[in-house]
Amino acid sequence: MSSRQDFAPESVVARNYQHILALVFAVKEINENPKILPNITLGFHIYDSYFSERMTYRAALNLPSTLVPNYKCHTQKYLMAAIGGLDFDTSLQIADILDVYKIPQLTYGSFAPEDPGQSQSTSFYRVVSNEAHQYTGIVELLLHFGWMWVGLLANGDSGERFIQTLKPLLSQKGICLAFSQTNLKTTHLADYYDMQLQFIQIYQAIMESKAKVVVVYGGTRSMLGLRTILALGLVENVTMTPEGKVWILTAQLDFAALTYQMSWDMQVFQGSLSFAVHSNVVQGFKAFLQVHNPFEANGNGFVKQFWAQVFLCLFPNSNTEEQASGTCTGDEKLEDLPSSGFEMSITGHSYSVYNAVYAIAHALHALFLSRTKYRVAVEGGMQELQKFLPWQLHPFLRSVSFNNAAGETVSFSSNREVEAGFDITNLVTFPNNSFMRVKVGRVGGEAAAGQHFTLDDNRMVWHRSFHQVSPLSLCNPSCPPGSRKEKKEGEPFCCYDCVPCPQGKISSHKDMEDCFGCPKDHYPNMEQSQCIPKTISFLSFKEPLVMSLALFALFLSILTVVVLFIFIKHRDTPIVRANNRDLTYTLLTFLLLCFLCPLIFLSPPERVSCLLRQMAFGLVFTVTVSCVLAKTIMVVLAFVATKPGSRMRKWVGKRLGSAIVISCSLIQVGICSVWLGIFPPFPDSDMDSVMREIILGCNEGSVALFYCVLGYMGFLAILSFVVAFFARKLPESFNEAKFITFSMFLFCSVWISFVPVYLSTKGKYMVAVEIFSILASSAGILGSIFAPKCYTIVLRPDLNSKEQLIKRK
């Protein structure tokens, strides 16, 4: 196994010591299990890379042989596989040596390289998931909380690769980098003093940024550097404080600390989110740690060094000159240490080491079972093992599958990866500088049925400055509904101005790129943030205007009935007989229908009512005007026929009047028939005329034929007006032409005014304009023609006699 001790052994807490203990625990379980490799004892040798390429290669050369290549001198230490290293660079350096001998290498903390071909060697196995899941998890995590403006800290070449890979993924989802720094690591303690100015600059960049979220990528050295940066910012009296940030830590980061850093405050990391290699509770491991004692090391050369560093004590006969608080007794307990020194719960990397040991053991066991000399191998023990070569283990490693002590299945995919995914943990810190990792989600692996990413918001704990509310991390405040984003020149796309939506458009969500119009049956509210359904509106009897028009129509109808009753009652009087009683009765009857016609317009717009409206209006008014025209012509003919020797007498009579009315009306019937046959009126809804209403009404169908109906009525009215105008100087006793002239003048004035007013009116009030024109023109005819006669019949009966007519004549 290739392990790491952090920095110089005398000055750095061995955070990776738990990895060693996981290895020891797994080997101990296997050696005590008679069902796996009976009569064979697994052993291990641990080397440290010291973060040095030279030391890594030196250790790698020791694995298959002595320092002299291809020469073996320790036959009892027969190498079959190697576990390591923790970071990718170390793993590749080891692989350069082991791949020559085809020795299986199981890495427990490294990820896929930039060049996938580098890790496609048959000797290279990963007991962790591919880093691609971590990229996905970071992006999904940022999107989940709406963090669109984030900082990024990384180190070294792998950090540059991380940034280059992550940046396009962030851009695709609309996430921007507020800053990125790639110098967090250092190898020796003295380097911190040389980098002090640069660390302070990084601190200022972090704290002066509006980004509340910082993604940190790297290994143990990166965390040591980050903690030093935050501490230096306070020591140098930088005004900004480290509070109010959410730290998102990648899986290779660990809360390692130099010995003197163990006393530093951990509260700045309260509420941090960390990706961790998936782990589960391994039965017996915590109990194994609790009974761990440096005086019972059994050859463990790390334990006393570790014990002295974390408990600040000295062992008897120790030659070290370090200051210590006392003598190590062995009564010290690992659970009493702060979490930055040692964690009692198995970490993701330790869990991977544990699985790696078992994977090798099961592969070895399968290798033995595959041989016919299995019984000899059992009896021969190590002598038989020496007959196998490391490369023979590869087929069995690729196909290995077993259930570990945590009850999880461990196997390698076709890419020689254990696809367990990553856990998402939430860091809860305590005043004694300990912390607890709370699993709040998972990405990749078995996150959830049908889901690649899961997160439980209810279990989240945030930094105290956020008051247990998810913080916002945006370049500028979100654009509220009712506005849209407008890019700022020279700024990242996450920085923008908010511009109100134009009239008639809305934006229903925050930070919308553009505003959009409402459906036709909706309209924007005052804030232009949502569409409100338009109210359905049509002329109904509930409105005061409609009630007024209806009452006015009924009043005129009653008045017409009264006039008709008067004329029928006095039908034998000279004034009634002198003005053609039949035409008068017909005219009054159709005037009554004219006054009742608006009631059809006031009914709800349905198919039948829409067909009847304009047809009834056109036909009734045509008959009315035709009657007026017939009366006018009859007056003229009656005067001409009274002259001696006139040939016009044969034309004077009821038949002429009826013929005029019928012939004029038939023309209008023809126009209406064509209208009904080609493009009849139909119920329609107008969604554009009034912003907040859907106007239910009748579509006229053919507008041209509608105006043809009006035009024909206008032609008859004008013709009546012209004939009556020339007949106005006839003797007064026969002179109904004056009243007809005035009535037709009113009629034409009303309908000429109707056209521009009708075209300029919108919505349901177009119907009201037409109703008013119908009532006004009909009332003009009733008042102008019949008011004088009713006055004479009712109030001046003395003038309603034959003598008076002859006298006036």
C-alpha angles and dihedrals in degrees: 000000000000108000135171133231110198111252120308111002093232098054110033130069110241097238090170091059089101088062088059092048090049088054092048092047093050093047090047092052093048094048090051093048111089092196094065120061097338114207089012122103119206117219135181142202122206126213128185123221093200087208086283126125091208093052091046093055091044091054092044091055089054092056102072097026144342120294086283105080118242094010121117124192103160107065093172091062099065112176117218102159143357130221118209176212125328098211128043098244092055091047093054092047090053090045091056088067103031095049090063089062094036089237111164112249120197112194116199103188110025129095140207113306127230089259107050090200090069092068097038091088113127089236096059123090129169121212088192134063125267116274090240088082089057092053089051091047093052092050093045091048092052092047092047092061096032094245103162101159113057141158126228130209122185140149141226130345093318088053091053089050090049092053093046091051098042099043097070090046090054093046091052089058096044096257120139134199113239090192140341128206125185105184109085103120134082131172104212134037092240090061090068091068092050091050097044095109092048091049091053090051090052089049091053092048090053097045099039092052119097088224109112092189126067123186112209121197126184145068137281093303090054091057091048089051093047093051090049091050092053092046093048091052089060095041093051091051095242104177096227115081126214093241122111100044131118111214116208108197126196124230098262093056117097132181094250119161138192111243093261091045092064089083094052119112114266095191092100087070094051109133095014118154118225133187112220135182105263114269140170137194111285111207113241097011097104091047088050090055094046093058093044109130128180091216090059097049097134093209097326101144094185101058100076093045090049093044093051093050100047098039095036093229138126130234120226114271090019115156096200120118096208119129113253137180094227148314122314108247102176090240090100114112125221090216089063092064121096113255092249087065100041137347121216093202114079111258126221094256093048088050089053091050089051091051092045092056091050092046090055092046093050091046091051090048091051090048090056093046091052092062123084090220092065092128091051090048091053092048094041097048113180093004089066092043090060089064090068124081123215094243090062089067095066100083090050093047091051091052099037116127127167143147113249128213090273090060095249126130115241121198139138123251124223087274090055092250131130100232097209095129125211133297119227110219132190116217117228113188130201133206092254089063092255121128140194127218112222115195107229102162150349138227125202123354111057097340092150139315106295093353129105094190129036131175133176108214092186092069095050121118119195134199112280092247089066093056092227092300123122106257126232120238109188135139088232135355115290117266106252122231109282094048139070136217121263117190120243113230113249094009130106115269090255089066114075146141124248116239123188116247116258119256113290096020133093143194112210099189139045121274097011116176093219141004122245136202125254123248113271092258092054135061133201119264122233092271091047088229101117143015117250120203112253117243117246110242136182136147107284135164091254092076121086092228092054092046090052093049092046093050091046090051092049091047092053090045091054090046090053091050089051091051091048090049090051092050093047091048091050095036093129095052117108096244092055095043092045092060099052106265096212094055090045092053091047092048093050092046093053091043086058089052089049090057092047093046094080089063087071089054090052094054120095111281106259133150096266095042091048091053093047098045104072095024093054091042093050097045097042093048092045091055090046094051090042089056090051090049091048091050090050093050091045091053091053093045092047091055093047092046092057092066115100113265095009115157092205094083092088090059095053111095147080095290094064093053093047091047092053093049094045096045094048092046094049091060090055090046088056093051091049091047091054089047092052092046099048109032114347124191116271138182112276141171123228111208099167108052097069119032099217101033141067104216113212111205145125122287108220091222101209107033091189093059090046090058090043088060091049091044094052091050088049091051091054091046093050091047090052090047093052094047092046092046092058091044095052093099095057116119110292096240090066096028108119087134094086092060092043090051092053093044092051090047089056092043094052093044092053096049095042088054090045096067100062093037092050093049093048095048121088134205127355093343089075086072090048090054091053092047091050091050091050092051095042096050093043092048089050091057093045094048099041098046105030106029094075092046094048088050090055095043097045106028103025106035088154089072092050097082137103092243092056092048092051091043092050089045 
